[in-house]
Amino acid sequence: MEITIHARHASLAEDFREMATSKLKSMERFSVVIDRMEVEILHEQNPRHGKASHRVVLTSRGSGPLLRAESAAFNDLAAFDLAIADVEQQIRRIHERSKNHGRDSLKFRALAKD
């Protein structure tokens, strides 16, 4: 998975890139193909936004499904954690849909052939 991080009107902490990469790489445990994930960090300059002044937008690109999550919080890591939780929920839904829930047993197959 290729990960690109864009920061608009923001300066990132040194460890943010490492933490974001490790959390996004952990999404590979689901068998959903994600070619590229874009992380966009926006800082709102307006002081009235206060606790929601840091926004993170996660978007997947490529051959797999389109995943998009957006969240706002008081700092970059908190907003990223909220957004990654939304992406994980979407991936879990896609993973569950891809499973075979037919529940066919050998006994049922033998009866169906007769």
N, C-alpha and C positions, 0 to 999 in steps of 0.2 A: 504494500500500500504506500502510495506516495502522499506525503503530507506537506501542504503549503500553508504558511501562516502569514497573513497580511495584517498590519497594524496601521490604522488610520487615526491620526491625531493622538497617537499613543506611544509611550515607551514601555516596552515589556520588561518584566523581571527576568533575571538571568536563568532562573530555574523553570520558567513558564514553558519554554519550548520543550525541555526534557520531559516535564510532567505531561504536557499535552500529547507528545509523541507516544509515551508509554501507555497512556489511557486509550488512545486511539488504536494502538497496536493490539490491545487486549480485546478489541471488538472482533478480531479474527477468529476467536474461539467459536463463534457461530459460523456455520458454513454458508455465509452470504458473501458474494463477490463484491468487493469495494476496491476499485482501481485507484481512485484519487480522492482525498478529503481536503477541502479548503476550510481553513479557520480564519475568520475575519473578526478583528477586534476593533471596536469603535469606542472612543471616549467622547462623551457629550460635554461640551464646554459650559452649557447653561447650568448655573448652580441650582436652579429650581428642580432639576431632575434628581438631585441629591443621591438617594440610595440606589437609583437605577441609572447611574451615570456611565457605567461600564456595560457595553453590550457585546455579546459574542454570537456570531452566526456560523453554524457548521453546515456545509453543503458537500454532498458526495457527487462526484462526476465519474463518468466512464460507463463500462458495459453493464454494471450492476444496477440495482434499483436506485431511484432518486431518493435521497434522504436529506431532510433539511430541518434544522432546529435553530431557534433563536431564543436568547434569554438575556435578561438584564439583572445586574446585582451591584453591590457596593464595591466590588473589586473584580479583577479579571478572572482569578481562579474560581471564585464563587459562581460567576456567570458561566464559566466553562463547565463546571460541575453540573449545573442545571441543564445546560445544553446537551452534554454527553449523556445524561440520564434520559433525555427525550430521544436521542438517536438510538440508544440501547433499547428502548421500548419499541421503536419502529423496527429495529433489526430482529428483535424477539418475535414480533408479529409475523414478519416475513419468514423467519425460520420455522415457526409453527405451521404456517400455511404450506410450506414445502414438504412437511412430513407426511407419510402415508398413514392415515388413520383408518384404513379399511378393516383392520382387526380380523383378517381372514385367518382361520385356523385350518389345520390339515383336515380335521373332521368335516368342517364346512365345505371345503373344496371337494372332498370325496362325495358328499351328498349332492353337490351342485352338478357333478359330472353325470350322475344317474338320471 
